[in-house]
Amino acid sequence: MTVNIVVVTHEAIVFGCDSVASSVKRFVDPTTLNLKPNGNGGFSTDIKFSDVQEVVVDVTPGVMKMFELHNKNDTHVAAITTGVAELDGRSMGDLSHEFFEKQKAMAKPRANVKVVASDFYKFIRGKYLEIYPEGPNQFKPWLEFLIGGYGKKDRFPRLYRVYVHEDKILKVHSDGSGGTAWGGQSTAVEGFLNGVANQMKNSIEFQYAESIKSLQQGFVNSLVDYETKTGTKIAINDLKLPNAAQLDWRSTNGINTSGFSDQTAVNLTSHLVNTQSGLARFEYGVATVGGRTRIGIITRKHGFKSLNEPELTHAHTGLLDE
């Protein structure tokens, strides 16, 4: 897993991510199944999709999840990714570089972010379908990108979200209003920005809906009991019982980033990545978010720039005699 963060202002778009990649295998816990002897010395059972668990078996640090997609003709676009880390043995970085070179070789360079995002969406979706053909498959791996930047013809920074596995692309920010977006593991980020994480929202909404159902059933049961005791007939089927109302979470909307300076946007981005990485250290199991926090920024004037990326080093030069 990973954490992806994008902060958009009037004049810049800042990308942030961690640098840990996880290897996941799927397992079925036999102790949770209703196993029955099959007469051949083994056991048989029906396995539901919900019985299959994804378990992290390895973690690799130092992975690059941020890529430049276009930097020609004053159109600068970059992306960060979460989900499956490779397709057919090729990393997302390698595939993104192939796309970058194709964009660079175009006779007519792209002039806005939307076209670059659409081009990349078609490119990476094609690579995905070579491995995972179209059709229902609950075990197809998740693959998502946040793609944004400045186009030559774009008035403000633009940001798009691409769901490769779901064959969907969505506009996130484009009108200069600013804002934040995130992907991957994000409970700490959601809690910091919105006051409550989606996981908690879903739990609250589920419990709320179940309580309404329970009240409705209790009301109907009381009417049936009244009919039985008094002999009075009530048209229960004609009753219009209220459904659970949609909870309004808009009051928890987060930080207005539109007027942020470039440095403030960078600071917020790194803080959000580090907050999620910090939480992962104390969660049960293997920490699947962490490592070096990578930050990139795109402005109209300077294009895409990675901040404080270290050069490769060779520190283990062997054993000394003395």
Residue pairs with C-beta under 8 A, 6 or more apart in sequence:
1 22
1 82
1 184
1 185
1 288
1 289
2 17
2 18
2 20
2 21
2 65
2 81
2 82
2 183
2 184
2 185
2 288
2 289
3 17
3 18
3 82
3 182
3 183
3 184
3 185
3 186
3 189
3 272
3 273
3 276
3 277
3 289
4 15
4 16
4 17
4 65
4 80
4 81
4 82
4 144
4 146
4 182
4 183
4 184
5 15
5 16
5 17
5 180
5 181
5 182
5 189
5 269
5 272
5 273
6 13
6 14
6 15
6 16
6 80
6 146
6 148
6 159
6 172
6 180
6 181
6 182
6 269
7 13
7 14
7 16
7 179
7 180
7 257
7 260
7 265
7 268
7 269
7 272
8 14
8 148
8 157
8 159
8 173
8 178
8 179
8 180
8 181
8 257
8 258
9 157
9 178
9 257
9 258
9 259
9 260
9 261
9 262
9 265
10 156
10 176
10 178
10 258
10 259
11 157
11 262
11 299
11 300
12 157
12 262
12 265
12 297
12 298
12 299
13 148
13 149
13 150
13 157
13 159
13 297
13 298
14 262
14 265
14 266
14 268
14 269
14 295
14 296
14 297
14 298
15 66
15 78
15 80
15 146
15 148
15 269
15 295
15 296
15 297
15 298
16 80
16 269
16 270
16 272
16 273
16 293
16 294
16 295
16 296
17 65
17 66
17 80
17 273
17 293
17 294
18 65
18 273
18 276
18 277
18 289
18 290
18 291
18 292
18 293
18 294
19 61
19 62
19 63
19 64
19 65
19 290
19 291
19 292
19 293
19 294
20 59
20 60
20 61
20 63
20 287
20 288
20 289
20 290
20 291
21 59
21 60
21 63
21 85
22 56
22 58
22 59
22 60
22 286
22 288
23 56
23 57
23 58
23 59
23 60
24 54
24 55
24 56
24 57
25 54
25 55
25 57
26 52
26 53
26 54
26 55
26 139
27 52
27 53
27 55
28 47
28 51
28 52
28 53
29 51
29 53
30 43
32 51
33 45
33 47
33 51
34 45
34 46
35 43
35 44
35 45
36 43
36 44
36 45
37 43
37 44
38 44
49 138
52 139
56 285
56 286
56 288
59 286
59 287
59 288
61 290
61 291
61 292
62 291
62 292
63 85
63 291
64 93
64 294
65 80
65 81
65 82
65 92
65 294
66 78
66 79
66 80
66 294
66 296
66 306
67 78
67 79
67 80
67 81
67 92
67 93
67 96
67 97
67 100
68 76
68 77
68 78
68 96
68 100
68 304
69 77
69 78
69 79
69 96
69 99
69 100
69 103
69 116
69 120
69 147
69 149
70 76
70 77
70 100
70 103
70 104
70 109
70 110
70 116
70 149
71 77
71 104
71 303
71 304
72 103
72 104
72 106
72 109
72 110
73 109
73 110
73 111
73 152
74 150
74 152
74 300
75 109
75 110
75 111
75 112
75 113
75 116
75 149
75 150
75 151
75 152
76 149
76 150
76 298
76 300
76 303
76 304
77 110
77 113
77 116
77 117
77 147
77 148
77 149
77 150
77 151
77 298
77 304
78 147
78 148
78 149
78 296
78 298
78 304
79 96
79 120
79 145
79 146
79 147
79 148
80 145
80 146
80 183
81 92
81 143
81 144
81 145
81 146
82 142
82 144
82 183
82 184
83 141
83 142
83 143
83 144
83 164
83 165
83 184
84 141
84 142
84 143
85 91
85 92
86 92
87 95
87 127
87 128
87 130
87 131
88 127
88 130
88 131
90 127
95 123
95 124
95 127
96 120
99 119
99 120
99 123
99 124
102 123
103 109
103 110
103 116
103 119
110 116
110 119
110 151
111 151
111 152
111 153
112 151
112 152
112 153
112 154
112 158
113 147
113 148
113 149
113 150
113 151
113 154
113 157
113 158
113 159
113 160
114 151
114 158
114 160
114 171
115 151
116 147
116 149
116 151
117 147
117 148
117 158
117 160
117 162
117 169
118 169
120 145
120 147
120 162
121 162
121 164
121 169
124 143
124 145
124 162
124 164
125 164
125 167
128 143
128 164
128 165
132 140
132 141
132 165
140 165
141 165
142 165
143 163
143 164
143 165
144 161
144 162
144 163
144 164
144 165
144 183
144 184
145 161
145 162
145 164
146 159
146 160
146 161
146 162
146 172
146 181
146 183
147 159
147 160
147 161
147 162
148 157
148 158
148 159
148 160
148 172
148 173
148 298
149 157
149 158
149 298
149 304
150 157
150 158
150 298
150 299
150 300
150 303
151 158
154 174
155 176
156 174
156 175
156 176
157 173
157 176
157 298
158 171
158 173
158 174
159 171
159 172
159 173
159 174
159 181
160 169
160 170
160 171
160 172
161 169
161 170
161 172
161 181
161 183
162 168
162 169
162 170
163 169
163 170
172 179
172 181
173 179
173 181
176 258
177 258
178 256
178 257
178 258
178 259
178 260
179 256
179 257
179 258
180 193
180 254
180 255
180 257
180 268
180 272
182 189
182 190
182 272
184 289
185 276
185 280
185 288
185 289
186 197
186 198
186 276
187 197
187 198
187 199
187 276
187 279
188 197
188 275
188 276
188 278
188 279
189 272
189 275
189 276
190 196
190 197
190 198
191 197
191 200
192 272
192 275
193 254
193 255
193 272
194 249
194 252
194 253
194 254
195 252
196 204
196 249
196 252
201 247
201 249
204 247
205 247
208 244
208 247
209 244
212 242
212 243
212 244
213 244
216 241
219 241
220 236
220 239
220 241
223 234
223 236
223 239
224 236
226 232
226 234
227 233
227 234
255 268
257 265
257 268
260 268
262 297
262 299
265 297
266 295
266 297
266 307
269 295
270 293
270 295
273 293
274 293
276 289
277 289
277 290
277 291
277 293
279 289
280 287
280 288
280 289
280 290
281 287
281 290
294 306
294 309
295 306
295 307
295 308
296 304
296 305
296 306
296 307
297 304
297 305
297 307
298 304
298 305
